[in-house]
């Protein structure tokens, strides 16, 4: 999918309008972070949806600030700096320069500068839109900022009067999809449908749940998707009654049903489909009645 910064800029403009209608303030949206899987290997990275919605930035760490104060709008990014050695190991970074040139940030700083500069951006903001209770590290960072501002009240510093869930603005906007977003969703739906059909073709007696899972996720990637939009559930026999079961090594057997709950992700949009099929190809009378 080609990156179009104007799409994200239009979204930010709508957020700014909504913030100004509520008296202005600052919205703080942290990027997702990488998580260690084992030793020096990370889990597959997936960007925070709200952060990506407003920035189009798909790198870990840092944050976005949308400041609407005194009739002025500022889009600020904190990003990882360029680093030749780390980029050899883990891939290229956009860096501070790219944050302004490519993403359209009004100002950009490195992640190392977050703690020093955040209090200044929050100073005097009437409202802070921030998702408290979602990420402990960011909760502590924000609490420190607020404490620092309150401690300097006699010096003229002023902490935000309220902390509000940013989803009250962002999620309302995300409910309404643009035509190009609908195309991405349709693509996710199409590759998901193909993957479910692949599971049914592959799900014969003697196959194991993880083998069916591999066919599903191969179908996602083969059609250009980024992979599963959530943990793929392939559950045979009695396992199909476990709500959030993950594909294991249980055998599919004639007479059993196999439940598949899987959705492919395309451009960070995902489908969500659950189907149950008979391993033998034909439901028993009781299974057919329930189905």
N, C-alpha and C positions, 0 to 999 in steps of 0.2 A: 504494500500500500504506500503510495507516494505521500510524503509529508507536505501538508499545506498549512503554513503558520497562520494564514488569514482565518481559518476555521476556529482555531483556538483563541485568536484575538477577538473574534466576534462573540465568543462565549464569555470571555473576560469582560467585555463591554456590558453584557447583560448582568453579570455579577456586580460590576461597579454600580450600575443603575439601581439594582436592588439594595446594595449597601447604602447608597446615598439616600434612598427613600426611607431608610431606617436611621438616618442621622450620621452615617459615615463610620469610619473606623478602619481596622486592619483585619484581613483574613490571612491566617497562617495555615498553609497546607504542607505538611512534611511529605517528602518522597519516601517510597518504601526502601527498606534496607536489605542488604544481602544477609542470608542466614547460613551459618556454617552447618554443613551436613556431617562431615568428618574430616579431621586433620586440616588440610588446606583446600578442601573442596566445598563449594557452596551448593545449596539447593538452587534449582532453576529460578532465576529472578523473574518476578512479575511486578510491574509498577502498580502503585496505588491508583485506583480508578479515578478518584476526584482530582488528584494531582495531575494525572495524564490528561484528563478532560480539559483542564484549563491551561496546560502548558505544552502538551505534545512531547514531553521530555521523557525518555525511556532509560535513564541511568539511575542507579541507586544513590542514596544519601542526599543530604541537603534539603531544601525546602523552597516553597514559593510564597511570596508576600504580595497581597493585593491591598494597597493603601489608598483609601479614599478620604481625603481630609482637606478642608478649606478650598473646595472646588478643584483640587488637584488629584489626578490619578497616577499611581505608580505601580508598575509591575516589576518586582524584584526577585531575583533568583540567587540562591546559594548553591553552588555546584562543586563537584570535585575538580581540583586543578589539573591541568595537563601534567603528565608525568611519564617521561620517555620509557623508563624501565618498567613501570607497572603496565603501560599500554602494550609493551611487547608481550607481557604475560596474559593480560586480560582483555585486550582490545582497546581501540581508540576512545578517547574522551572528548566531549565537546569543549569543555573548559569554560572559563569566564568569557573569553572572547566570543566563542560560539554561542553562548547564552544570549548575548546581545545581538550578534550578527544573524544568527539562524532562528532563534526562538523569539526574538523581538523584545527581550527584557529591556526595561528602561535603565536598570542598573543591575550589576551582577558582582558577586563576591565569592570567595572560596568557602568551603565548609569549615575550614579552620577559623574563619572570622565570625561564625554564627554567634557564639556566646558573647563576644565583645560587642557586636553591632545590633543584635536583636532588641535589647532594651531601648535603644535610641529610636527604632522604628515603632515600638509600641508606646513610647512616651507621648501622652496627650491624646491617644486614640480613645474615642468615646466607648467603642465596643471592640472586643477581640473575638473574632470568629475562629474557634479552635476546637478540635475534637478531643475533649478531655476523656481520659480513661481508655484510650485506644492503644497508646504506646507509652509505656512507663518512662522510657528515657526522655521522650518529648514532654511528657507531663512535668518531669523534674526541671527540664530546661525552662519551660514557661513559668513555673512557680518561682524559680530563681529570678527570672526577669521581673516578675511582678513584685517580688520582695525587694529587689534592688530599687525599683522605681518608688515604691512606698517609703523606703528608708530615706529617700532623697526628696521627700515631699516639701520640706522647708526650703530646699534649693530650687523649687519650682517644677520638679518632675511630677508627672501625674500618670498613675497607672490606669488602664482601662476600667470603666465602671462596671462592665459586665463581660462575661465570657459566654458566648453563644455557639451552639452547634452549627457549623458551616453548612451541614446538610439541609438546613431550613431554606437556604437559598440554592445551593448547588444541586441538591437532589430534585427539587421542584423543576429546575431547568432541564435536568437530565431525563425527566419523564417524557418530554416532547422531543421526538427524533427528527433530525433533518433528513431530506431525501437520501443524501449520501450515507448517512448512518443506517437507514433502512436497508440499503444495498449490502452493507457489511453484515447486518443481521441475517438477511436472506442467504448470503454466502455461508454464514455459520450454520444456518438451518440445513442448507443443501448438503454440506459435507457431513453434518451429523446424521441425516437420513441415510446417506450412503454407508456410514460407519455402522449404523444399526443393522442394515441389511447384510453387511459383511459379517457381523456377529452371528446373525441367524444362519448364514451359509456355513460358517466355520464351527458353529456350536453343536456338533454331533456327539453322540455317545463316545466316551473315551477321551475327549478333549478336557483339558483342565481350565479352570477359570482364568488363570493368568494368560493362557494362550489365546483365549477369546478376547481378553483385554488388549493384547498386543495387536490383534487384527483391527480392533476399533481405533486405537491410537495411531496405527499406521495409516488408516484411511483418513484421519484428521490431517496428518502431515502431508500425505500424498497429494491432497487437493489444495495445498497452500496454507492450511491453518497452522497456528503456532503450537497446537497440541490440545489436550483436554482443558476445558474451562473450569473444571473442578475435578476432584478425585473420582475416577471411573469406578462404578460399581458393577461387578459381574458376580452374580450370586446364584449358585445352583442348588436345587433341592431345598432343604430346610434353611439354608443360608438366605434364601430369597425373602424370608420373613424378618431379617435383621435390617433395620432401616438404613443405617450408614455403614453397611458391610463393605469392605474393600476386597477386590479380587484376590483370592488365595490360590491354593493348589488342589482344591476339591475337584473331583471328577464329575463331569456331566454324565448322567445315566438315563437310559431309556425309562420312560414313565415319570421322570422329573420335569419340572419347568426350570427355565433359566431366566432370571431377571437381569436386565441391563438398564442402568441409569447412567447416561453419558451424554456429554455435550461438547462439541468442538468449538474452539475459540478462533476467531478471525478478526484481526485488527482490534483486539481487546473487547470484542463483543462475542457473546456466547449463546448457544442454544441450550435447552435443557429438556431432554426427552427420556421418558422411562417406558420400556416395553418388556413384556414377558412372553416367551415363546416355549413351545413344547420341544424338548430335546429330540424326541422321536419323530417330530414332524406333525404329530396329531395330538390334540388335547384328549384326555380322558373325559368322560361325561361330566364328572364333578369339576374338573379343571375348566371345562368349557363354560359351565354354568357360572362359575366365579369370574371368569374372564369377561 
